[in-house]
Amino acid sequence: MPSLPLVLEETLASARRVLKTEADALAFMSDNLPEDFAAALDRIYSTEGRLIVSGIGKSGHIGRKMAATFASTGTTSFFVHASEASHGDLGMVTQQDVVILISNSGETSELRDMVYHTQRFSIPMIAITSNPESTLARAADYLLLLPKWPEACPIGKAPTTSTTLTLALGDAMAVALMERRGFLADDFGVFHPGGKLGAQMRKVSDLMHTGAAVPALAHDAPMHDVLLTMTSKGFGIAALTREGRLFGVITDGDLRRNMDNLMQHAPASIANRAPVTVPADYLAAEALALLNDRKVSALLVVDPDDRLIGVLHMHDFLRAGVM
């Protein structure tokens, strides 16, 4: 196998060095969480207001992502731009809130007014910085000190390792709070109604066909009615019920396997008495996984008393964007 050109080898080596530097920093922080980490989480958890995140430059970009992650996982949060705060946006920050200020150096001048505001109104302030002697660190009620680790860029100036550490620390805080609140998949779906993620968080009840659309008939109906139901409803199945409860299901495959004297068969005699069913509160993604695992094209939806209430076809998952 021919060797790589020297320039490409150097490029790959540089990329690996960056990843190794940042991975080592993350591993160190995992083993050495900031001393105030637990106390800061307690303060955020107990606040009656919102979690406000602020920063500028690369720290501002990270702060926006942190605020978005907090907000989507059960902690009411939003981002305030440090410069805009000095021109009226400080009014967004109330005495019921908790504030996170981000500055690697701890000497970002644009954060000065935010610091003064938190002190003036006794608003709890959490600082994320790598400089324990900085103005920001000294003003903080809770200090989340980042490890003193070299930036991954060759000149040691571009925010790389420091922003990765800050982002990961924010994720750790958000997930820890999420678990402490008992924030579940259902709650997550409320905040993510759009796109593929939103589709996967939808329930079976959101997608299923109900009422007259369900291919259901009595267990003692004649085979002629079974064929009409399967043809008219378009799901490729006929569900048999007895006294309102699901009795069995007949599929196209069942018909093919019993083609000899088909019309003389009693539908109940060829039905699958153990069809694949799901409850209405099942997540759509879980229902799709079951459909694929059992290699069927449709699922029957039943209530806790095994009463047939709906049907889902593979095409319904496709239309909803779950697949």
C-alpha positions as CSV (number, residue, x, y, z in Angstrom):
1,M,0.0,0.0,0.0
2,P,1.5,3.4,-1.0
3,S,2.4,5.7,1.8
4,L,0.5,9.0,2.2
5,P,2.0,12.2,1.0
6,L,4.0,14.0,3.7
7,V,1.6,17.0,3.8
8,L,-1.4,14.7,4.3
9,E,0.4,12.7,7.0
10,E,1.2,16.0,8.9
11,T,-2.4,17.1,8.6
12,L,-3.7,13.9,10.0
13,A,-1.2,14.0,12.8
14,S,-2.3,17.6,13.6
15,A,-6.0,16.5,13.8
16,R,-5.1,13.6,16.0
17,R,-3.1,15.9,18.3
18,V,-6.1,18.2,18.7
19,L,-8.5,15.4,19.5
20,K,-6.0,13.8,22.0
21,T,-5.4,17.1,23.7
22,E,-9.1,17.8,24.2
23,A,-9.9,14.2,25.1
24,D,-7.2,14.2,27.8
25,A,-8.6,17.5,29.2
26,L,-12.1,16.1,29.3
27,A,-10.9,12.9,31.1
28,F,-9.1,15.0,33.6
29,M,-12.1,17.2,34.3
30,S,-14.3,14.0,34.6
31,D,-12.0,12.9,37.5
32,N,-11.7,16.4,38.9
33,L,-15.1,18.1,38.8
34,P,-15.0,21.7,40.0
35,E,-15.4,22.0,43.8
36,D,-18.6,24.1,43.6
37,F,-20.2,21.8,40.9
38,A,-22.8,20.1,43.3
39,A,-23.6,23.4,45.1
40,A,-24.1,25.2,41.9
41,L,-26.5,22.5,40.7
42,D,-28.4,22.7,43.9
43,R,-28.8,26.4,43.5
44,I,-30.1,26.1,39.9
45,Y,-32.4,23.3,40.9
46,S,-34.0,25.3,43.7
47,T,-34.4,28.6,41.9
48,E,-37.9,29.9,41.4
49,G,-36.8,31.9,38.3
50,R,-34.8,31.1,35.2
51,L,-31.2,30.2,34.5
52,I,-29.6,33.0,32.6
53,V,-26.4,32.2,30.6
54,S,-24.1,35.0,29.3
55,G,-20.8,35.4,27.5
56,I,-19.2,36.9,24.4
57,G,-17.2,35.7,21.5
58,K,-16.6,31.9,21.5
59,S,-17.8,31.8,25.1
60,G,-21.0,33.4,23.9
61,H,-21.5,30.7,21.2
62,I,-21.0,28.0,23.8
63,G,-23.3,29.8,26.2
64,R,-26.1,29.8,23.6
65,K,-25.8,26.1,23.2
66,M,-25.7,25.6,26.9
67,A,-28.9,27.6,27.5
68,A,-30.6,25.7,24.7
69,T,-29.6,22.4,26.2
70,F,-30.8,23.4,29.7
71,A,-34.1,24.6,28.2
72,S,-34.8,21.5,26.3
73,T,-34.1,19.2,29.2
74,G,-36.4,20.8,31.9
75,T,-34.4,23.7,33.2
76,T,-36.0,27.0,32.1
77,S,-33.1,28.9,30.6
78,F,-32.1,31.5,28.0
79,F,-29.0,33.3,26.7
80,V,-28.4,37.0,27.2
81,H,-25.6,38.6,25.0
82,A,-23.1,40.3,27.3
83,S,-22.9,43.5,25.2
84,E,-26.7,43.7,24.7
85,A,-27.1,43.4,28.4
86,S,-25.4,46.7,28.9
87,H,-28.0,48.3,26.6
88,G,-31.2,47.3,28.2
89,D,-31.2,43.5,28.3
90,L,-30.2,43.5,31.9
91,G,-33.9,44.0,32.5
92,M,-34.4,40.4,31.5
93,V,-32.5,39.3,34.6
94,T,-34.5,39.3,37.8
95,Q,-33.8,38.6,41.5
96,Q,-35.5,35.2,41.2
97,D,-33.0,34.0,38.6
98,V,-29.6,32.4,38.6
99,V,-26.8,33.6,36.3
100,I,-24.0,31.7,34.6
101,L,-21.2,33.9,33.3
102,I,-18.6,32.4,31.0
103,S,-15.1,33.8,30.4
104,N,-12.0,31.6,30.1
105,S,-9.7,34.5,31.2
106,G,-12.2,35.8,33.7
107,E,-11.4,39.3,32.7
108,T,-13.8,39.9,29.8
109,S,-14.7,43.6,30.0
110,E,-18.1,43.1,28.4
111,L,-19.2,41.0,31.4
112,R,-18.6,43.8,33.8
113,D,-22.1,45.2,33.9
114,M,-23.6,41.7,34.3
115,V,-21.3,41.1,37.3
116,Y,-22.4,44.4,38.8
117,H,-26.1,43.7,38.2
118,T,-25.9,40.3,40.0
119,Q,-24.1,41.9,42.9
120,R,-26.5,44.9,43.1
121,F,-29.6,42.8,43.3
122,S,-28.1,39.8,45.1
123,I,-28.6,37.4,42.1
124,P,-26.7,34.2,42.5
125,M,-23.9,34.1,40.0
126,I,-22.0,31.0,38.7
127,A,-18.7,31.7,37.0
128,I,-17.1,29.4,34.5
129,T,-13.4,30.3,34.0
130,S,-9.9,28.8,34.1
131,N,-8.4,31.7,36.1
132,P,-9.1,31.4,39.9
133,E,-7.6,34.9,40.5
134,S,-9.7,36.7,38.0
135,T,-12.2,39.4,38.6
136,L,-15.0,37.1,37.5
137,A,-13.8,34.2,39.8
138,R,-13.6,36.5,42.8
139,A,-17.1,37.9,42.2
140,A,-18.7,34.5,41.8
141,D,-21.0,32.9,44.4
142,Y,-20.2,29.5,42.8
143,L,-16.9,29.0,40.9
144,L,-16.7,26.3,38.2
145,L,-13.0,26.3,37.6
146,L,-11.9,24.8,34.3
147,P,-8.6,22.7,34.3
148,K,-5.6,24.7,33.2
149,W,-5.0,22.8,30.0
150,P,-3.3,24.0,26.8
151,E,-5.4,25.1,23.9
152,A,-5.2,22.6,21.1
153,C,-4.1,25.1,18.4
154,P,-0.3,25.3,17.7
155,I,0.0,28.9,19.0
156,G,-2.0,28.3,22.1
157,K,-4.4,31.2,21.5
158,A,-7.5,30.0,19.6
159,P,-10.2,28.8,22.0
160,T,-10.3,25.1,21.4
161,T,-9.7,23.0,24.5
162,S,-11.3,25.7,26.8
163,T,-14.5,25.8,24.7
164,T,-14.7,22.1,24.6
165,L,-14.4,21.9,28.3
166,T,-17.0,24.6,28.8
167,L,-19.4,22.9,26.5
168,A,-19.0,19.5,28.1
169,L,-19.3,21.0,31.6
170,G,-22.6,22.6,30.5
171,D,-23.8,19.2,29.2
172,A,-22.9,17.5,32.4
173,M,-24.9,20.1,34.4
174,A,-27.9,19.9,32.1
175,V,-28.1,16.1,32.2
176,A,-27.5,15.9,36.0
177,L,-30.4,18.3,36.5
178,M,-32.5,16.5,33.9
179,E,-32.1,13.2,35.8
180,R,-32.6,14.9,39.2
181,R,-35.9,16.3,38.0
182,G,-37.0,12.9,36.7
183,F,-37.3,14.4,33.2
184,L,-38.6,11.6,30.9
185,A,-39.0,10.9,27.2
186,D,-42.5,12.3,27.3
187,D,-41.3,15.6,28.7
188,F,-38.6,15.7,26.1
189,G,-41.1,15.3,23.3
190,V,-43.1,18.3,24.5
191,F,-40.1,20.6,23.8
192,H,-39.1,18.8,20.5
193,P,-42.2,18.7,18.4
194,G,-40.5,19.4,15.1
195,G,-38.3,17.4,12.7
196,K,-37.3,13.8,12.9
197,L,-36.6,14.0,16.6
198,G,-40.1,15.3,17.2
199,A,-41.6,12.6,15.1
200,Q,-39.8,9.9,17.0
201,M,-41.1,11.3,20.3
202,R,-44.7,11.1,19.1
203,K,-47.1,8.5,20.5
204,V,-48.9,5.7,18.8
205,S,-52.1,7.5,19.6
206,D,-50.9,10.4,17.4
207,L,-50.4,8.3,14.3
208,M,-53.0,5.4,14.6
209,H,-56.1,5.0,12.5
210,T,-59.3,4.7,14.5
211,G,-63.1,4.3,14.2
212,A,-64.4,3.2,10.8
213,A,-60.9,3.1,9.4
214,V,-59.9,0.1,11.5
215,P,-60.2,-3.2,9.6
216,A,-62.3,-5.0,12.3
217,L,-65.1,-7.5,12.1
218,A,-66.7,-10.1,14.3
219,H,-64.8,-13.4,14.8
220,D,-67.7,-15.4,13.4
221,A,-68.1,-13.2,10.3
222,P,-68.0,-15.1,6.9
223,M,-64.8,-15.3,4.9
224,H,-66.5,-13.1,2.2
225,D,-66.7,-10.2,4.7
226,V,-63.0,-10.7,5.7
227,L,-61.9,-10.3,2.1
228,L,-64.1,-7.2,1.6
229,T,-62.7,-5.7,4.8
230,M,-59.0,-6.4,3.9
231,T,-59.6,-4.9,0.4
232,S,-61.5,-1.8,1.4
233,K,-59.4,-0.8,4.4
234,G,-56.1,-1.2,2.7
235,F,-54.0,-2.4,5.6
236,G,-53.4,-6.0,4.4
237,I,-55.0,-7.4,7.5
238,A,-58.4,-8.1,9.1
239,A,-58.8,-8.0,12.9
240,L,-61.3,-10.3,14.4
241,T,-63.0,-9.3,17.7
242,R,-65.2,-11.1,20.1
243,E,-67.3,-9.2,22.6
244,G,-65.3,-6.1,21.9
245,R,-61.9,-7.7,22.6
246,L,-59.3,-8.7,20.1
247,F,-59.7,-12.3,19.0
248,G,-57.1,-12.6,16.3
249,V,-55.8,-11.3,13.0
250,I,-55.8,-12.5,9.4
251,T,-53.1,-11.4,7.0
252,D,-52.5,-11.7,3.3
253,G,-50.1,-14.5,4.2
254,D,-52.8,-16.4,6.1
255,L,-55.0,-16.2,3.0
256,R,-52.3,-17.5,0.7
257,R,-51.5,-20.4,3.0
258,N,-55.2,-21.4,3.0
259,M,-56.1,-20.9,-0.7
260,D,-57.6,-24.4,-1.1
261,N,-61.3,-24.0,-0.4
262,L,-60.6,-20.6,1.2
263,M,-64.3,-19.5,1.1
264,Q,-65.3,-22.6,3.1
265,H,-62.9,-21.8,6.0
266,A,-64.1,-20.1,9.1
267,P,-62.0,-17.0,9.5
268,A,-61.4,-17.9,13.2
269,S,-59.8,-21.2,12.0
270,I,-57.0,-19.5,10.1
271,A,-56.5,-16.4,12.2
272,N,-53.3,-15.7,14.2
273,R,-54.6,-15.8,17.8
274,A,-51.5,-14.0,19.1
275,P,-51.1,-10.9,16.9
276,V,-48.6,-8.1,17.5
277,T,-50.2,-5.4,19.5
278,V,-49.1,-2.1,21.1
279,P,-50.8,0.3,23.6
280,A,-51.8,3.8,22.5
281,D,-49.2,5.5,24.8
282,Y,-46.3,3.6,23.2
283,L,-43.7,5.9,21.6
284,A,-43.9,5.8,17.8
285,A,-40.2,4.9,17.6
286,E,-40.7,2.0,20.0
287,A,-43.7,0.8,17.9
288,L,-41.6,1.0,14.7
289,A,-38.8,-1.1,16.3
290,L,-41.4,-3.7,17.3
291,L,-42.8,-3.7,13.8
292,N,-39.3,-4.3,12.3
293,D,-38.4,-6.9,14.9
294,R,-41.5,-9.0,14.3
295,K,-41.3,-8.4,10.5
296,V,-44.9,-7.3,10.1
297,S,-46.3,-4.4,8.1
298,A,-49.1,-3.4,10.5
299,L,-49.7,-3.2,14.3
300,L,-53.0,-3.4,16.2
301,V,-53.5,-0.9,19.0
302,V,-55.4,-2.2,22.1
303,D,-56.4,-0.7,25.4
304,P,-55.6,-2.3,28.8
305,D,-58.7,-4.5,28.5
306,D,-57.4,-5.8,25.1
307,R,-60.1,-3.9,23.2
308,L,-59.1,-3.0,19.7
309,I,-58.9,0.8,19.3
310,G,-56.7,1.4,16.3
311,V,-54.2,0.3,13.7
312,L,-50.9,1.4,12.5
313,H,-49.3,0.6,9.1
314,M,-45.6,1.0,8.1
315,H,-46.6,3.8,5.7
316,D,-47.9,5.8,8.7
317,F,-44.4,5.8,10.2
318,L,-43.0,6.9,6.8
319,R,-45.5,9.8,6.5
320,A,-44.8,11.0,10.0
321,G,-41.0,11.0,9.4
322,V,-40.3,8.4,12.1
323,M,-38.3,6.1,9.9
